[in-house]
Amino acid sequence: MSPTDIHWLEWLTNPAGRTFWGFWLSSLVIALSWALLDWPSRSALLRQWLSKAYWLHPSARQDYWLIALNTLLFTLLGFSTLLWVIEIANISYQQLNKLAPPAQLAPTSGWLIAVYAVLLLLLDDASRYGLHRLLHSRWLWPLHRLHHSATILTPLTFLRLHPLEQLLYQCRSVLVHGTMSGSYFFLTQTTPELWLIFGVSGFVWLFNMFGANLRHSQIPLHYGWLEHLLISPAQHQQHHAIGGLRCNYGSMLAIWDKSFGSWRSGRQVLPLPATTHSLIAQLFLKTPKSHHHD
């Protein structure tokens, strides 16, 4: 296998991304277990999820075109998230260094690493929630409307983003991780060593392993009382449905929706939009307004 082949397979072999093969497998196991709990009424949904017609639906094909377009565009632009994180980390460190001398805390302190990991998780998740709510505002909705125009949810629909929306999310990630990394370096003079699994943040790995790919799917898996703490696949599917756009903005934690009045249980199943619009029209923000925004 050539290096080029390996590069093109990275989306499937890199555990840092949700498209890692292990996360696909775990999602399939979870979906199968969910169906077996009530096979007579749930098996049809599982068969639909595994069918060729589902994965080749016109809405799904638009997802694939968008993924290819965004990958090509950001490759040509030379946008490197890692390099920008390092740059923001340096700026953050320099600004803190102007305010006070470095604290020189013990970098191997277990409590310091734990506090940093929890703060990073909370700030990362809160910023996702905040940006998502902004994308539902009248100013940014024309960008986000493309994501909500999907009439079939597949695990790859989470990459169904307008290029400008993807840029916003990458900028959000750069600012959060860069600022936190710079702050940690200011306190310890070392780079942060988080709880890692296969080189990936343990929190992200667990989130992806336990059904993150079912969020964009036909499998309405809900968590019961745990939905007050964690956003379930069913809650996110409800957000995509007609009448559900103003609830369940959260990515991982439900505490933000609970705090700002946008939380809703995932037990209610609502229909998805029925009309697939032209992808070109949506990219140029010419799609008729088919949903309401805040």
N, C-alpha and C positions, 0 to 999 in steps of 0.2 A: 504493500500500500504506500502510495507516494505521500509526501508532506501536504500536497494540495488536497488529496482525498481526506486526510486527517483534519485539515482546516474546515472543510465543508461539513464534516461530521461533528464538529465541536458542539453544535447546538444540541446534539444528542448525547455527547460523552462528557460534557462539562457539568459537574454537580452544583456549580454556582448558579445555574439557570433552571427555571422551572421545567424546561423541555428535556432535562436529563432523563435518560431511559429508566432509571430507577424510580423516578417520580411517576412516570407513566404506568409502570408496573404496579406500584403501590396504589395508585388511583383505581386501576382495574380490579385489584384485590378488594379494595374497599367497596367499589360499586357492586361487585359480585356478592360480597357478604351482605350488603344492604338489600339486594334483590332476593337472596335466599331467605331472609327473614319473613318475607311475604311474597313468595314466588308467584302465586296465581295473579296478583294484581300488579306486581312490579316487573315481571320478566319481559313484558312487552317494551317497557322503556329501556331496559338493558339491551335488548336485541336491536332496538332502534339506534341506540348509542354506538353499537358495534357494526352497524350496517354500512354498506358502500354508499347508499343514497344519502345518508347523513353526512359523511365526510366529503362528498362531492356536491353537496347542495350549493346553489349559486351564492348564498351568503358566505359559506365556508370558503369557496373559491376566491371571494373578495378578500378574505383574511389572508390567504396565501399570497395574493398579489401585493397586498400592503406590506407583509413581512419582507418580501423580496425587495420592494421599493425602498423601505426604510433601511434595510441592511445595506443596499447599494449606496443610497444617499449618504448615510453616516460614514460609510467606508471611504467614499470619495472626498468627503469633507475632512476626513482625518480626525474626527472627534474621538478623543481618548478619555473615557471617564476617569481612569486611574491617574493619568497625568494631571487632570484638572483637580482631582481630590488632593494630590500632593501639593499643587500650587495653592489651593485654598488653605490647606493645613499650614503651609509656610506663612501665609498672610496672617492667619489666626494666631500663630505662635509669635510673630513679630509684633502684632498689636498688643497682645497680652504682656510681652516682654517690656513694652514701653510703660505699662501701668505699674508693674511690680517685678522684682527679681523672681526667677524660677523657684518653685517651691521645693524641688528636690525630694519628693516623696519616694518611698521605697517602691520601685516598679514591679517587684514580685509580690507585693502585698495582695493576698487573696481578696480582702474586702474592697480594695481599690479597683481591682479588675472586675469584680462582681458589680460594683456600683456603676462603673463605666459601661459595662455591657447592658445593664438594665436601662440606664439613661439613654444610651444609643437606641435601644429598641423602642422606648417610649417616644423619643424625639422623631425617629424615623417614621413610626406609625402615625403619630400626630400630624406630621407634615404631609404625609400621604392623604390623610383625611382632609386636611385644610385645602390642599391643592385640588382634591376631587370636588369639594364643595364649590370652590371657585370656578371649576370647569362647568358647573351647572348654573353659573350666573349668566346673565344676558350677554355679557361681554365675551366670555370664552366658550359658551355653549356651541357656537358654530363649528368650533374645532372638535369638541367632545361628542357632538351629535353623530359623527361618523362611527364612533365606538358603539353607540346605542342603536345604530341602524341595523345591527345584526339580527336576522330573523331566525337563525339557528345558532346556539351557543356551543362551540367546541373548545377544548382546552387551549387552542391557539388563538381564540378570540381575545384573550388578554393582550395580545400583540396587535390587535386591530386598532391602530392609533394613527391619527393624522400626524405627519412628520413634525409639525409644530408642537403638538401635544407631547409627543415623545421627547422633544427637546426640553420642554418644561419639566417633565419628570426626571430627565437626566440632570438638569440643572439643580433641581430639588435635592437629588441624591448627592451630587457633588458638594453642595453647600452644607448639608447635614453631616456627611461623613468627613469632609475636609475640616470643618470647624471643630468637630469632636476629636478628630485625630490630632489637630494642632493644640487643642486644650490639654489633651492627655500628655503630649510631648512636653508641654510647658510645665506640667506638674511633676513629671518623672524623668524627663530627658531621654525617654525611650519610646518606641512605637508601641501601640497597644497590642497585647496578645489576648484575643478573645477566646471564649470557649468554641473550639472548632471541631467539625466533623468532616473528614475528607477535605480539609482546607477551607471549609465554608462555615460561616457563622452558624452555631448550633441552633439558634432560634429560627433562622431562615430555613435550615435543613429540615427541622422538625415540621415547620409550617408546610413546606412543600411535600414532605413525605406523607403526611396525614391528610391527603385529599385536596391540596390546593388546586390541582388541575380539575377537580369536580366543580369548582366555582363557576366556570364557564362550561356547562354541560347540561344534559337533559335529566340528570340524576338529582332529584330534590332532597338531598341529604341534610337533615337539620340536627342540631345538637341538643335539643331539649333545653333544660335550664342553663346549660353551658353557653347558650347564645347570649346570655347577659354579660359574658366575659369575652367570648370569641365569636367572630363573624363566621357563620356556617356557609357552606355552598348554597343552601336553599335561600339564605338571606340575601346573598349577592345576586342570585338568579332573580329574586323578587325585585331587586333594584333595577334590573334590566327590563322588567316587564312593564306593560302599559299600566299606568297608575302607581308605579313603584319608584319613580325617579327621585322622589324627595325623601327617601328613606335608605338606611343601611349604606352609607357612604364609606364605612370603614374598610380597611384592608385586612388587618389581622385581629386587632382588639376591638371589642364592642363598646369600650368605655367612652369613646368620643361620641358615638351616636347616642349613648345613654345620657351623656352630659349635656348635649346640645339638642335634644328632643327629636332626633331623626331615627331612633331605633324602632324596629318592627320585627316581630317574631317571623321565622321562616316557614311556619306551618301553612300559611296561606299560599296557594299556587295561583299565579296570575299569568295571563297570556302574553307572549312576546309580540313585537310588531309584526305585521303580516306582509309588508311591502318592502322589497329590496330595491333600493335606488341605485342609479348609476354611480359607479365608483369615481369616475372622472369628475362628475358634477359635485360629489361630496368633497373631493380633494380641493376643488376650487370654491368651496363653501357656497354652492349654488342649490343645494338640496332644499326643497320646501320644508318648512317647519312641521315635522310630524310628531314632535313631543313638546311638552311644556317644560320650562325651566323655572328655577326659583325666581 
